[in-house]
Every structure is written in structure tokens, then in C-alpha cells.
Amino acid sequence: MPIEDPLYKLRHAIAGVALALLLSVLVAALLGRWLGDAFGDSYGLRAGIYGALLLYVVIGAVVLFVRVAARETRPLSVQRVLLWLLSLWLWPLLLLPARR
């Protein structure tokens, strides 16, 4: 008996985006610290950069989920999570017009 719940059909995409977003919080923290130290070594600057990076990846998670989720059917693996993570940081490329 097939499960008709739409969220069940999107379970791989939901899990992929969630794990990529969780990992992106850690990446954003490291980047915020590194960039903050490189450009001024103040807590306010590091916190601002971290906040901006978090906003970037949260918006990216929404865009990525909307654009890709319906076609994501493969089960999660380490490689798939890393692909979601990379895609989450490169999400503006999804907005470029497709060349045919």
C-alpha cells in the first residue's frame, strides 16, 4: 500500500536540506570567525558576518528546497548530504536562467 502523504514523498529532500542547514550553521560560524578576525578582530564584526551568512543559507535552503525537492527521490548518503551542503552555499546559481 503506497503512502499518499506529500511530506513522506519529500522525506529525502527535507532530510537533506535539514542536515545541510545544520552543517551550514557550523560552517558559517567558522567563516564568521575567520573573516571577522581578518577584517577587524572585533566581536561585533564577527557576529554581523555570522548573522549575514546565516541569513544567506536560510534563504538558500528555502530556494533550494522549492527548486529541487520535488525531483529528489534518492535516499540520503554522505555524498548526497555533501552535495546538498555545497548546493546550499551555491544556491544563487539556481536562479540563473537555464541555457538551452
PDB file as gemmi writes it, atoms N, CA and C in Angstrom:
CRYST1    1.000    1.000    1.000  90.00  90.00  90.00 P 1                      
ATOM      1  N   MET A   1       0.844  -1.169   0.000  1.00  0.00           N  
ATOM      2  CA  MET A   1       0.000   0.000   0.000  1.00  0.00           C  
ATOM      3  C   MET A   1       0.896   1.241   0.000  1.00  0.00           C  
ATOM      4  N   PRO A   2       0.847   2.069  -1.035  1.00  0.00           N  
ATOM      5  CA  PRO A   2       1.683   3.274  -1.090  1.00  0.00           C  
ATOM      6  C   PRO A   2       1.175   4.341  -0.115  1.00  0.00           C  
ATOM      7  N   ILE A   3       2.103   5.061   0.441  1.00  0.00           N  
ATOM      8  CA  ILE A   3       1.768   6.152   1.356  1.00  0.00           C  
ATOM      9  C   ILE A   3       1.524   7.404   0.521  1.00  0.00           C  
ATOM     10  N   GLU A   4       0.381   8.037   0.728  1.00  0.00           N  
ATOM     11  CA  GLU A   4      -0.014   9.187  -0.085  1.00  0.00           C  
ATOM     12  C   GLU A   4       0.333  10.534   0.547  1.00  0.00           C  
ATOM     13  N   ASP A   5       0.967  10.546   1.691  1.00  0.00           N  
ATOM     14  CA  ASP A   5       1.310  11.788   2.365  1.00  0.00           C  
ATOM     15  C   ASP A   5       2.365  12.539   1.548  1.00  0.00           C  
ATOM     16  N   PRO A   6       2.102  13.805   1.190  1.00  0.00           N  
ATOM     17  CA  PRO A   6       3.089  14.543   0.388  1.00  0.00           C  
ATOM     18  C   PRO A   6       4.413  14.754   1.115  1.00  0.00           C  
ATOM     19  N   LEU A   7       4.374  14.887   2.431  1.00  0.00           N  
ATOM     20  CA  LEU A   7       5.624  15.041   3.172  1.00  0.00           C  
ATOM     21  C   LEU A   7       6.449  13.756   3.150  1.00  0.00           C  
ATOM     22  N   TYR A   8       5.785  12.626   3.105  1.00  0.00           N  
ATOM     23  CA  TYR A   8       6.503  11.364   3.018  1.00  0.00           C  
ATOM     24  C   TYR A   8       7.246  11.272   1.689  1.00  0.00           C  
ATOM     25  N   LYS A   9       6.627  11.765   0.646  1.00  0.00           N  
ATOM     26  CA  LYS A   9       7.270  11.747  -0.671  1.00  0.00           C  
ATOM     27  C   LYS A   9       8.481  12.679  -0.717  1.00  0.00           C  
ATOM     28  N   LEU A  10       8.469  13.712   0.115  1.00  0.00           N  
ATOM     29  CA  LEU A  10       9.563  14.683   0.142  1.00  0.00           C  
ATOM     30  C   LEU A  10      10.567  14.409   1.256  1.00  0.00           C  
ATOM     31  N   ARG A  11      10.497  13.257   1.876  1.00  0.00           N  
ATOM     32  CA  ARG A  11      11.314  12.980   3.060  1.00  0.00           C  
ATOM     33  C   ARG A  11      12.815  13.065   2.782  1.00  0.00           C  
ATOM     34  N   HIS A  12      13.256  12.634   1.619  1.00  0.00           N  
ATOM     35  CA  HIS A  12      14.687  12.691   1.304  1.00  0.00           C  
ATOM     36  C   HIS A  12      15.140  14.138   1.155  1.00  0.00           C  
ATOM     37  N   ALA A  13      14.326  14.955   0.511  1.00  0.00           N  
ATOM     38  CA  ALA A  13      14.675  16.360   0.331  1.00  0.00           C  
ATOM     39  C   ALA A  13      14.635  17.106   1.659  1.00  0.00           C  
ATOM     40  N   ILE A  14      13.635  16.839   2.487  1.00  0.00           N  
ATOM     41  CA  ILE A  14      13.539  17.505   3.786  1.00  0.00           C  
ATOM     42  C   ILE A  14      14.737  17.153   4.654  1.00  0.00           C  
ATOM     43  N   ALA A  15      15.082  15.878   4.701  1.00  0.00           N  
ATOM     44  CA  ALA A  15      16.231  15.453   5.499  1.00  0.00           C  
ATOM     45  C   ALA A  15      17.533  16.023   4.940  1.00  0.00           C  
ATOM     46  N   GLY A  16      17.672  16.056   3.621  1.00  0.00           N  
ATOM     47  CA  GLY A  16      18.883  16.601   3.010  1.00  0.00           C  
ATOM     48  C   GLY A  16      19.066  18.073   3.296  1.00  0.00           C  
ATOM     49  N   VAL A  17      17.998  18.847   3.155  1.00  0.00           N  
ATOM     50  CA  VAL A  17      18.084  20.279   3.433  1.00  0.00           C  
ATOM     51  C   VAL A  17      18.325  20.521   4.918  1.00  0.00           C  
ATOM     52  N   ALA A  18      17.671  19.762   5.769  1.00  0.00           N  
ATOM     53  CA  ALA A  18      17.845  19.944   7.206  1.00  0.00           C  
ATOM     54  C   ALA A  18      19.281  19.649   7.646  1.00  0.00           C  
ATOM     55  N   LEU A  19      19.835  18.559   7.178  1.00  0.00           N  
ATOM     56  CA  LEU A  19      21.220  18.227   7.530  1.00  0.00           C  
ATOM     57  C   LEU A  19      22.207  19.236   6.945  1.00  0.00           C  
ATOM     58  N   ALA A  20      21.972  19.657   5.707  1.00  0.00           N  
ATOM     59  CA  ALA A  20      22.848  20.658   5.096  1.00  0.00           C  
ATOM     60  C   ALA A  20      22.762  21.988   5.845  1.00  0.00           C  
ATOM     61  N   LEU A  21      21.581  22.351   6.293  1.00  0.00           N  
ATOM     62  CA  LEU A  21      21.419  23.592   7.050  1.00  0.00           C  
ATOM     63  C   LEU A  21      22.109  23.496   8.405  1.00  0.00           C  
ATOM     64  N   LEU A  22      22.011  22.359   9.047  1.00  0.00           N  
ATOM     65  CA  LEU A  22      22.698  22.155  10.322  1.00  0.00           C  
ATOM     66  C   LEU A  22      24.209  22.266  10.155  1.00  0.00           C  
ATOM     67  N   LEU A  23      24.740  21.636   9.141  1.00  0.00           N  
ATOM     68  CA  LEU A  23      26.180  21.732   8.875  1.00  0.00           C  
ATOM     69  C   LEU A  23      26.577  23.154   8.471  1.00  0.00           C  
ATOM     70  N   SER A  24      25.677  23.857   7.786  1.00  0.00           N  
ATOM     71  CA  SER A  24      25.969  25.217   7.349  1.00  0.00           C  
ATOM     72  C   SER A  24      26.065  26.184   8.515  1.00  0.00           C  
ATOM     73  N   VAL A  25      25.354  25.909   9.598  1.00  0.00           N  
ATOM     74  CA  VAL A  25      25.479  26.746  10.796  1.00  0.00           C  
ATOM     75  C   VAL A  25      26.906  26.669  11.313  1.00  0.00           C  
ATOM     76  N   LEU A  26      27.474  25.483  11.322  1.00  0.00           N  
ATOM     77  CA  LEU A  26      28.865  25.324  11.762  1.00  0.00           C  
ATOM     78  C   LEU A  26      29.842  25.992  10.801  1.00  0.00           C  
ATOM     79  N   VAL A  27      29.607  25.819   9.515  1.00  0.00           N  
ATOM     80  CA  VAL A  27      30.472  26.450   8.510  1.00  0.00           C  
ATOM     81  C   VAL A  27      30.388  27.972   8.618  1.00  0.00           C  
ATOM     82  N   ALA A  28      29.176  28.496   8.805  1.00  0.00           N  
ATOM     83  CA  ALA A  28      29.002  29.944   8.936  1.00  0.00           C  
ATOM     84  C   ALA A  28      29.717  30.470  10.176  1.00  0.00           C  
ATOM     85  N   ALA A  29      29.683  29.723  11.261  1.00  0.00           N  
ATOM     86  CA  ALA A  29      30.386  30.142  12.479  1.00  0.00           C  
ATOM     87  C   ALA A  29      31.891  30.216  12.244  1.00  0.00           C  
ATOM     88  N   LEU A  30      32.425  29.198  11.573  1.00  0.00           N  
ATOM     89  CA  LEU A  30      33.862  29.212  11.286  1.00  0.00           C  
ATOM     90  C   LEU A  30      34.233  30.334  10.322  1.00  0.00           C  
ATOM     91  N   LEU A  31      33.427  30.520   9.279  1.00  0.00           N  
ATOM     92  CA  LEU A  31      33.698  31.605   8.325  1.00  0.00           C  
ATOM     93  C   LEU A  31      33.551  32.977   8.987  1.00  0.00           C  
ATOM     94  N   GLY A  32      32.534  33.118   9.833  1.00  0.00           N  
ATOM     95  CA  GLY A  32      32.341  34.386  10.535  1.00  0.00           C  
ATOM     96  C   GLY A  32      33.517  34.724  11.421  1.00  0.00           C  
ATOM     97  N   ARG A  33      34.025  33.729  12.112  1.00  0.00           N  
ATOM     98  CA  ARG A  33      35.186  33.970  12.969  1.00  0.00           C  
ATOM     99  C   ARG A  33      36.413  34.313  12.131  1.00  0.00           C  
ATOM    100  N   TRP A  34      36.639  33.522  11.074  1.00  0.00           N  
ATOM    101  CA  TRP A  34      37.825  33.740  10.248  1.00  0.00           C  
ATOM    102  C   TRP A  34      37.777  35.106   9.557  1.00  0.00           C  
ATOM    103  N   LEU A  35      36.637  35.432   8.939  1.00  0.00           N  
ATOM    104  CA  LEU A  35      36.517  36.725   8.249  1.00  0.00           C  
ATOM    105  C   LEU A  35      36.521  37.890   9.233  1.00  0.00           C  
ATOM    106  N   GLY A  36      35.884  37.702  10.383  1.00  0.00           N  
ATOM    107  CA  GLY A  36      35.897  38.754  11.395  1.00  0.00           C  
ATOM    108  C   GLY A  36      37.296  39.038  11.906  1.00  0.00           C  
ATOM    109  N   ASP A  37      38.062  37.996  12.121  1.00  0.00           N  
ATOM    110  CA  ASP A  37      39.450  38.186  12.562  1.00  0.00           C  
ATOM    111  C   ASP A  37      40.294  38.818  11.467  1.00  0.00           C  
ATOM    112  N   ALA A  38      40.016  38.472  10.222  1.00  0.00           N  
ATOM    113  CA  ALA A  38      40.809  39.003   9.116  1.00  0.00           C  
ATOM    114  C   ALA A  38      40.534  40.484   8.865  1.00  0.00           C  
ATOM    115  N   PHE A  39      39.302  40.929   9.150  1.00  0.00           N  
ATOM    116  CA  PHE A  39      38.938  42.301   8.809  1.00  0.00           C  
ATOM    117  C   PHE A  39      38.784  43.236   9.993  1.00  0.00           C  
ATOM    118  N   GLY A  40      39.084  42.833  11.194  1.00  0.00           N  
ATOM    119  CA  GLY A  40      38.965  43.800  12.262  1.00  0.00           C  
ATOM    120  C   GLY A  40      39.072  43.241  13.660  1.00  0.00           C  
ATOM    121  N   ASP A  41      38.935  41.970  13.830  1.00  0.00           N  
ATOM    122  CA  ASP A  41      39.099  41.326  15.123  1.00  0.00           C  
ATOM    123  C   ASP A  41      38.194  41.919  16.202  1.00  0.00           C  
ATOM    124  N   SER A  42      36.948  42.170  15.866  1.00  0.00           N  
ATOM    125  CA  SER A  42      36.002  42.620  16.889  1.00  0.00           C  
ATOM    126  C   SER A  42      34.828  41.646  16.938  1.00  0.00           C  
ATOM    127  N   TYR A  43      34.272  41.503  18.125  1.00  0.00           N  
ATOM    128  CA  TYR A  43      33.158  40.583  18.308  1.00  0.00           C  
ATOM    129  C   TYR A  43      31.954  41.020  17.482  1.00  0.00           C  
ATOM    130  N   GLY A  44      31.689  42.306  17.433  1.00  0.00           N  
ATOM    131  CA  GLY A  44      30.551  42.811  16.674  1.00  0.00           C  
ATOM    132  C   GLY A  44      30.651  42.489  15.193  1.00  0.00           C  
ATOM    133  N   LEU A  45      31.834  42.617  14.650  1.00  0.00           N  
ATOM    134  CA  LEU A  45      32.038  42.300  13.236  1.00  0.00           C  
ATOM    135  C   LEU A  45      31.846  40.803  12.981  1.00  0.00           C  
ATOM    136  N   ARG A  46      32.438  39.971  13.852  1.00  0.00           N  
ATOM    137  CA  ARG A  46      32.260  38.516  13.700  1.00  0.00           C  
ATOM    138  C   ARG A  46      30.796  38.128  13.799  1.00  0.00           C  
ATOM    139  N   ALA A  47      30.082  38.709  14.752  1.00  0.00           N  
ATOM    140  CA  ALA A  47      28.662  38.392  14.919  1.00  0.00           C  
ATOM    141  C   ALA A  47      27.848  38.869  13.717  1.00  0.00           C  
ATOM    142  N   GLY A  48      28.175  40.017  13.175  1.00  0.00           N  
ATOM    143  CA  GLY A  48      27.478  40.523  11.995  1.00  0.00           C  
ATOM    144  C   GLY A  48      27.695  39.647  10.776  1.00  0.00           C  
ATOM    145  N   ILE A  49      28.937  39.231  10.576  1.00  0.00           N  
ATOM    146  CA  ILE A  49      29.244  38.343   9.447  1.00  0.00           C  
ATOM    147  C   ILE A  49      28.531  37.014   9.621  1.00  0.00           C  
ATOM    148  N   TYR A  50      28.552  36.474  10.834  1.00  0.00           N  
ATOM    149  CA  TYR A  50      27.867  35.206  11.112  1.00  0.00           C  
ATOM    150  C   TYR A  50      26.367  35.336  10.850  1.00  0.00           C  
ATOM    151  N   GLY A  51      25.768  36.428  11.302  1.00  0.00           N  
ATOM    152  CA  GLY A  51      24.342  36.644  11.059  1.00  0.00           C  
ATOM    153  C   GLY A  51      24.020  36.754   9.577  1.00  0.00           C  
ATOM    154  N   ALA A  52      24.851  37.463   8.841  1.00  0.00           N  
ATOM    155  CA  ALA A  52      24.628  37.610   7.404  1.00  0.00           C  
ATOM    156  C   ALA A  52      24.767  36.253   6.695  1.00  0.00           C  
ATOM    157  N   LEU A  53      25.752  35.465   7.096  1.00  0.00           N  
ATOM    158  CA  LEU A  53      25.925  34.139   6.494  1.00  0.00           C  
ATOM    159  C   LEU A  53      24.752  33.217   6.839  1.00  0.00           C  
ATOM    160  N   LEU A  54      24.252  33.309   8.061  1.00  0.00           N  
ATOM    161  CA  LEU A  54      23.083  32.509   8.428  1.00  0.00           C  
ATOM    162  C   LEU A  54      21.867  32.896   7.604  1.00  0.00           C  
ATOM    163  N   LEU A  55      21.659  34.178   7.423  1.00  0.00           N  
ATOM    164  CA  LEU A  55      20.544  34.632   6.591  1.00  0.00           C  
ATOM    165  C   LEU A  55      20.700  34.106   5.163  1.00  0.00           C  
ATOM    166  N   TYR A  56      21.900  34.169   4.644  1.00  0.00           N  
ATOM    167  CA  TYR A  56      22.194  33.677   3.294  1.00  0.00           C  
ATOM    168  C   TYR A  56      21.840  32.198   3.154  1.00  0.00           C  
ATOM    169  N   VAL A  57      22.246  31.359   4.122  1.00  0.00           N  
ATOM    170  CA  VAL A  57      21.987  29.923   3.980  1.00  0.00           C  
ATOM    171  C   VAL A  57      20.531  29.575   4.262  1.00  0.00           C  
ATOM    172  N   VAL A  58      19.848  30.331   5.112  1.00  0.00           N  
ATOM    173  CA  VAL A  58      18.428  30.058   5.343  1.00  0.00           C  
ATOM    174  C   VAL A  58      17.623  30.395   4.089  1.00  0.00           C  
ATOM    175  N   ILE A  59      17.919  31.525   3.473  1.00  0.00           N  
ATOM    176  CA  ILE A  59      17.262  31.860   2.206  1.00  0.00           C  
ATOM    177  C   ILE A  59      17.616  30.805   1.158  1.00  0.00           C  
ATOM    178  N   GLY A  60      18.871  30.392   1.140  1.00  0.00           N  
ATOM    179  CA  GLY A  60      19.298  29.346   0.212  1.00  0.00           C  
ATOM    180  C   GLY A  60      18.578  28.033   0.439  1.00  0.00           C  
ATOM    181  N   ALA A  61      18.325  27.687   1.687  1.00  0.00           N  
ATOM    182  CA  ALA A  61      17.612  26.444   1.988  1.00  0.00           C  
ATOM    183  C   ALA A  61      16.200  26.485   1.424  1.00  0.00           C  
ATOM    184  N   VAL A  62      15.544  27.622   1.557  1.00  0.00           N  
ATOM    185  CA  VAL A  62      14.184  27.761   1.020  1.00  0.00           C  
ATOM    186  C   VAL A  62      14.210  27.659  -0.505  1.00  0.00           C  
ATOM    187  N   VAL A  63      15.110  28.399  -1.142  1.00  0.00           N  
ATOM    188  CA  VAL A  63      15.204  28.379  -2.604  1.00  0.00           C  
ATOM    189  C   VAL A  63      15.554  26.978  -3.096  1.00  0.00           C  
ATOM    190  N   LEU A  64      16.518  26.358  -2.464  1.00  0.00           N  
ATOM    191  CA  LEU A  64      16.944  25.020  -2.865  1.00  0.00           C  
ATOM    192  C   LEU A  64      15.814  24.016  -2.715  1.00  0.00           C  
ATOM    193  N   PHE A  65      15.097  24.080  -1.608  1.00  0.00           N  
ATOM    194  CA  PHE A  65      14.008  23.141  -1.387  1.00  0.00           C  
ATOM    195  C   PHE A  65      12.908  23.328  -2.426  1.00  0.00           C  
ATOM    196  N   VAL A  66      12.553  24.571  -2.700  1.00  0.00           N  
ATOM    197  CA  VAL A  66      11.480  24.835  -3.667  1.00  0.00           C  
ATOM    198  C   VAL A  66      11.880  24.389  -5.069  1.00  0.00           C  
ATOM    199  N   ARG A  67      13.121  24.635  -5.446  1.00  0.00           N  
ATOM    200  CA  ARG A  67      13.556  24.330  -6.809  1.00  0.00           C  
ATOM    201  C   ARG A  67      13.871  22.854  -7.052  1.00  0.00           C  
ATOM    202  N   VAL A  68      14.316  22.134  -6.021  1.00  0.00           N  
ATOM    203  CA  VAL A  68      14.870  20.806  -6.238  1.00  0.00           C  
ATOM    204  C   VAL A  68      14.070  19.693  -5.558  1.00  0.00           C  
ATOM    205  N   ALA A  69      13.332  19.997  -4.531  1.00  0.00           N  
ATOM    206  CA  ALA A  69      12.742  18.964  -3.673  1.00  0.00           C  
ATOM    207  C   ALA A  69      11.830  17.999  -4.408  1.00  0.00           C  
ATOM    208  N   ALA A  70      11.043  18.466  -5.326  1.00  0.00           N  
ATOM    209  CA  ALA A  70      10.074  17.595  -5.988  1.00  0.00           C  
ATOM    210  C   ALA A  70      10.752  16.483  -6.791  1.00  0.00           C  
ATOM    211  N   ARG A  71      11.974  16.725  -7.232  1.00  0.00           N  
ATOM    212  CA  ARG A  71      12.675  15.730  -8.051  1.00  0.00           C  
ATOM    213  C   ARG A  71      13.666  14.885  -7.255  1.00  0.00           C  
ATOM    214  N   GLU A  72      13.788  15.140  -5.978  1.00  0.00           N  
ATOM    215  CA  GLU A  72      14.747  14.401  -5.147  1.00  0.00           C  
ATOM    216  C   GLU A  72      14.104  13.122  -4.614  1.00  0.00           C  
ATOM    217  N   THR A  73      14.554  11.995  -5.113  1.00  0.00           N  
ATOM    218  CA  THR A  73      13.973  10.718  -4.697  1.00  0.00           C  
ATOM    219  C   THR A  73      15.016   9.729  -4.186  1.00  0.00           C  
ATOM    220  N   ARG A  74      16.288  10.037  -4.366  1.00  0.00           N  
ATOM    221  CA  ARG A  74      17.320   9.106  -3.921  1.00  0.00           C  
ATOM    222  C   ARG A  74      17.500   9.184  -2.411  1.00  0.00           C  
ATOM    223  N   PRO A  75      17.772   8.055  -1.767  1.00  0.00           N  
ATOM    224  CA  PRO A  75      17.970   8.066  -0.315  1.00  0.00           C  
ATOM    225  C   PRO A  75      19.234   8.831   0.064  1.00  0.00           C  
ATOM    226  N   LEU A  76      19.266   9.283   1.297  1.00  0.00           N  
ATOM    227  CA  LEU A  76      20.407  10.058   1.766  1.00  0.00           C  
ATOM    228  C   LEU A  76      21.634   9.182   1.956  1.00  0.00           C  
ATOM    229  N   SER A  77      22.756   9.768   1.674  1.00  0.00           N  
ATOM    230  CA  SER A  77      24.062   9.164   1.927  1.00  0.00           C  
ATOM    231  C   SER A  77      24.996  10.311   2.268  1.00  0.00           C  
ATOM    232  N   VAL A  78      26.194   9.998   2.650  1.00  0.00           N  
ATOM    233  CA  VAL A  78      27.162  11.051   2.968  1.00  0.00           C  
ATOM    234  C   VAL A  78      27.403  11.924   1.742  1.00  0.00           C  
ATOM    235  N   GLN A  79      27.530  11.306   0.580  1.00  0.00           N  
ATOM    236  CA  GLN A  79      27.760  12.064  -0.650  1.00  0.00           C  
ATOM    237  C   GLN A  79      26.575  12.982  -0.956  1.00  0.00           C  
ATOM    238  N   ARG A  80      25.352  12.492  -0.750  1.00  0.00           N  
ATOM    239  CA  ARG A  80      24.160  13.306  -1.021  1.00  0.00           C  
ATOM    240  C   ARG A  80      24.096  14.491  -0.061  1.00  0.00           C  
ATOM    241  N   VAL A  81      24.422  14.276   1.205  1.00  0.00           N  
ATOM    242  CA  VAL A  81      24.398  15.375   2.177  1.00  0.00           C  
ATOM    243  C   VAL A  81      25.455  16.411   1.811  1.00  0.00           C  
ATOM    244  N   LEU A  82      26.631  15.966   1.402  1.00  0.00           N  
ATOM    245  CA  LEU A  82      27.668  16.916   0.979  1.00  0.00           C  
ATOM    246  C   LEU A  82      27.244  17.677  -0.268  1.00  0.00           C  
ATOM    247  N   LEU A  83      26.542  17.023  -1.173  1.00  0.00           N  
ATOM    248  CA  LEU A  83      26.017  17.711  -2.357  1.00  0.00           C  
ATOM    249  C   LEU A  83      24.974  18.752  -1.963  1.00  0.00           C  
ATOM    250  N   TRP A  84      24.088  18.401  -1.027  1.00  0.00           N  
ATOM    251  CA  TRP A  84      23.111  19.379  -0.531  1.00  0.00           C  
ATOM    252  C   TRP A  84      23.831  20.551   0.132  1.00  0.00           C  
ATOM    253  N   LEU A  85      24.874  20.267   0.906  1.00  0.00           N  
ATOM    254  CA  LEU A  85      25.629  21.326   1.584  1.00  0.00           C  
ATOM    255  C   LEU A  85      26.274  22.264   0.564  1.00  0.00           C  
ATOM    256  N   LEU A  86      26.916  21.708  -0.430  1.00  0.00           N  
ATOM    257  CA  LEU A  86      27.533  22.522  -1.476  1.00  0.00           C  
ATOM    258  C   LEU A  86      26.476  23.325  -2.227  1.00  0.00           C  
ATOM    259  N   SER A  87      25.370  22.685  -2.542  1.00  0.00           N  
ATOM    260  CA  SER A  87      24.286  23.375  -3.247  1.00  0.00           C  
ATOM    261  C   SER A  87      23.694  24.502  -2.404  1.00  0.00           C  
ATOM    262  N   LEU A  88      23.675  24.296  -1.113  1.00  0.00           N  
ATOM    263  CA  LEU A  88      23.130  25.323  -0.225  1.00  0.00           C  
ATOM    264  C   LEU A  88      23.985  26.585  -0.241  1.00  0.00           C  
ATOM    265  N   TRP A  89      25.277  26.436  -0.349  1.00  0.00           N  
ATOM    266  CA  TRP A  89      26.159  27.605  -0.396  1.00  0.00           C  
ATOM    267  C   TRP A  89      26.231  28.221  -1.791  1.00  0.00           C  
ATOM    268  N   LEU A  90      25.906  27.450  -2.812  1.00  0.00           N  
ATOM    269  CA  LEU A  90      25.955  27.954  -4.190  1.00  0.00           C  
ATOM    270  C   LEU A  90      24.561  28.192  -4.761  1.00  0.00           C  
ATOM    271  N   TRP A  91      23.565  28.389  -3.907  1.00  0.00           N  
ATOM    272  CA  TRP A  91      22.182  28.497  -4.356  1.00  0.00           C  
ATOM    273  C   TRP A  91      21.918  29.621  -5.345  1.00  0.00           C  
ATOM    274  N   PRO A  92      22.628  30.739  -5.363  1.00  0.00           N  
ATOM    275  CA  PRO A  92      22.321  31.756  -6.383  1.00  0.00           C  
ATOM    276  C   PRO A  92      22.457  31.243  -7.811  1.00  0.00           C  
ATOM    277  N   LEU A  93      23.256  30.194  -8.012  1.00  0.00           N  
ATOM    278  CA  LEU A  93      23.385  29.629  -9.354  1.00  0.00           C  
ATOM    279  C   LEU A  93      22.073  29.013  -9.834  1.00  0.00           C  
ATOM    280  N   LEU A  94      21.224  28.605  -8.897  1.00  0.00           N  
ATOM    281  CA  LEU A  94      19.917  28.061  -9.293  1.00  0.00           C  
ATOM    282  C   LEU A  94      19.006  29.110  -9.902  1.00  0.00           C  
ATOM    283  N   LEU A  95      19.284  30.369  -9.623  1.00  0.00           N  
ATOM    284  CA  LEU A  95      18.443  31.443 -10.122  1.00  0.00           C  
ATOM    285  C   LEU A  95      18.856  31.935 -11.497  1.00  0.00           C  
ATOM    286  N   LEU A  96      20.005  31.474 -11.967  1.00  0.00           N  
ATOM    287  CA  LEU A  96      20.441  31.861 -13.305  1.00  0.00           C  
ATOM    288  C   LEU A  96      19.532  31.208 -14.336  1.00  0.00           C  
ATOM    289  N   PRO A  97      19.275  31.900 -15.436  1.00  0.00           N  
ATOM    290  CA  PRO A  97      18.433  31.285 -16.463  1.00  0.00           C  
ATOM    291  C   PRO A  97      19.134  30.073 -17.082  1.00  0.00           C  
ATOM    292  N   ALA A  98      18.354  29.055 -17.349  1.00  0.00           N  
ATOM    293  CA  ALA A  98      18.912  27.836 -17.945  1.00  0.00           C  
ATOM    294  C   ALA A  98      19.195  28.063 -19.415  1.00  0.00           C  
ATOM    295  N   ARG A  99      20.374  27.611 -19.848  1.00  0.00           N  
ATOM    296  CA  ARG A  99      20.707  27.700 -21.264  1.00  0.00           C  
ATOM    297  C   ARG A  99      20.206  26.466 -21.966  1.00  0.00           C  
ATOM    298  N   ARG A 100      19.611  26.655 -23.111  1.00  0.00           N  
ATOM    299  CA  ARG A 100      19.082  25.508 -23.854  1.00  0.00           C  
ATOM    300  C   ARG A 100      19.789  25.379 -25.178  1.00  0.00           C  
TER     301      ARG A 100                                                      
END                                                                             
